[in-house]
Amino acid sequence: GQSLEQPSEVTAVEGAIVQINCTYQTSGFYGLSWYQQHDGGAPTFLSYNALDGLEETGRFSSFLSRSDSYGYLLLQELQMKDSASYFCAVRENTNAGKSTFGDGTTLTVKP
Amino acid sequence: EAQVTQNPRYLITVTGKKLTVTCSQNMNHEYMSWYRQDPGLGLRQIYYSMNVEVTDKGDVPEGYKVSRKEKRNFPLILESPSPNQTSLYFCATQPGGPRKNIQYFGAGTRLSVL
């Protein structure tokens, strides 16, 4: 079957660093994406990894290990506005249409 | 302004009454998808389309239909809605080429089926 696992909740304080892990088991794998969603609003794209290693975009970084079927999203210098849900998603086929999302991690940033 | 527009944003209906949720994009993107999101769960893909007249099932297609007659539009049709289809629905688009891994989401449609 297809499944992605990520922690349901994470809490951290302003200014800290937090890591959200994602392990996956899918029928195909062409890349791992991360999305942010505030309070049921539209998810927004954060990062994508197709190859092993680290991708950095400002305060956000994403890592992928294909051999371990594992990735993580790293958020640095946490701000209150980072309180949101974060979803990992696997692209499953070559034509990029098929995607499977994890159930999401709710991040709460405390002052 | 680049947009993915869903209508309606909120809908309350009754069991069995056919409805259509529209999705329109002005970005000339190749791919379009429909997702549903239920409390505590991630987005589950209902259908996706790779181009005009090309669609395929996602993980939860039962009870839904789609069509892609024009590149910009991808309506979601519920022929006979049931209460278990009460959910938050998102339309998403993806460009082709090197940015095809980025999905752009509409604002969502909250559907209640009584």
Interface residues (C-beta under 8 A of the other chain):
Chain A: Q2 L4 S8 G31 S33 Y35 G40 G41 A42 P43 T44 F45 Y48 A50 F87 A89 R91 N95 A96 G97 K98 S99 T100 F101 G102 D103 G104
Chain B: Y31 S33 Y35 Q37 G40 L41 G42 L43 R44 Q45 Y48 S49 M50 D56 G58 D59 L88 F90 Q94 K100 N101 I102 Q103 Y104 F105 G106 A107 G108
